[in-house]
Amino acid sequence: IKAALEDLHDPKLLTASPLLDLACLGPAANGRAELLRRLLSTLVGELAASTSHAEKDAARVLTAYYFDRQGSHERVAEGLHMTMPTYYRRLRDVGHVRLLELLRLREAAATLE
């Protein structure tokens, strides 16, 4: 998840992601990198819509750092008015972990169909 998020803005790197083989992206075809990008964005949106304050914060962190590319971790944390420990907890312990859980759920549902 983290590697795919880091490669979002570099299509060449994103096309090398092992996540492109996920069944939840649909049939194999061209444009899978864009499908993966949209799926990750959708999953972050699900975190943003959560009733959990930590998940909402995680969505803000993921969006600011990976999608909007607002700068370094320190700069993003400052912009979101978070301490660095809180920022990293939201990024790693909530953001990356929950995205992986949501992705696994999507993949499980897709492989059952």
C-alpha positions in Angstrom: 0.0 0.0 0.0 2.7 2.5 1.0 4.7 1.9 -2.1 1.7 2.3 -4.3 0.7 5.6 -2.5 4.3 6.9 -3.0 4.1 6.1 -6.7 0.7 7.7 -7.4 2.1 10.6 -9.3 4.6 8.5 -11.4 2.7 6.3 -13.8 5.9 4.4 -14.8 6.5 3.4 -11.2 2.8 2.7 -10.5 2.6 0.3 -13.5 5.2 -1.9 -11.7 3.1 -2.2 -8.6 2.2 -5.8 -7.6 -1.2 -4.4 -6.6 -2.1 -4.2 -10.3 -2.8 -7.9 -10.2 -5.7 -7.5 -7.8 -9.0 -9.0 -8.9 -10.9 -6.1 -7.5 -9.5 -3.9 -10.3 -11.5 -5.9 -12.8 -10.3 -7.8 -15.9 -6.7 -7.4 -17.0 -6.5 -4.5 -19.5 -4.7 -1.3 -20.1 -5.1 1.5 -17.7 -4.8 -0.6 -14.5 -2.5 1.9 -13.0 -5.3 4.5 -13.2 -7.8 2.0 -11.8 -5.5 1.4 -8.9 -5.1 5.1 -8.3 -8.9 5.6 -8.3 -9.3 2.6 -6.0 -6.8 4.0 -3.5 -8.6 7.4 -3.7 -12.0 5.7 -3.1 -10.6 3.8 0.0 -9.2 7.0 1.4 -12.7 8.5 0.9 -14.1 5.7 2.9 -11.8 6.6 5.8 -12.9 10.2 5.4 -16.5 9.2 5.7 -15.9 7.1 8.8 -17.4 7.8 12.2 -14.0 7.3 13.7 -12.1 10.5 14.4 -8.8 8.7 14.0 -9.8 7.4 10.5 -11.0 10.9 9.5 -7.6 12.2 10.5 -5.9 9.4 8.7 -7.8 10.3 5.5 -6.7 14.0 5.9 -3.1 12.9 6.3 -3.1 10.5 3.4 -4.8 13.0 1.1 -2.4 15.9 2.1 0.8 13.8 1.8 0.2 11.4 -1.0 -2.6 12.9 -3.2 -2.1 16.6 -2.8 1.7 16.4 -2.2 1.7 19.3 0.2 5.3 18.7 1.2 7.3 16.8 3.8 5.8 14.9 6.6 6.7 17.8 8.9 5.1 20.4 6.7 1.9 18.3 6.3 1.7 17.7 10.1 2.1 21.4 10.7 -0.5 22.2 8.1 -2.9 19.8 9.8 -2.1 21.1 13.2 -0.9 17.7 14.5 2.1 16.8 16.6 4.5 14.6 14.8 3.7 11.5 17.0 0.0 12.0 16.3 0.7 12.5 12.6 2.7 9.3 12.3 0.1 7.3 14.2 -2.6 8.5 11.9 -0.4 7.9 8.8 1.0 4.4 9.7 -1.1 2.9 12.4 -4.5 4.0 11.1 -4.0 5.1 7.5 -1.8 2.4 6.0 -3.3 -0.3 8.2 -6.9 0.5 7.5 -6.3 1.0 3.8 -4.8 -2.5 3.7 -7.8 -3.9 5.5 -10.2 -2.2 3.2 -8.3 -3.4 0.2 -8.3 -7.0 1.5 -12.0 -6.8 1.9 -12.5 -5.5 -1.6 -10.2 -8.3 -2.9 -12.0 -11.0 -1.0 -15.3 -9.8 -2.3 -14.0 -9.7 -5.9 -12.6 -13.2 -5.7 -15.8 -14.7 -4.3 -17.8 -13.4 -7.4 
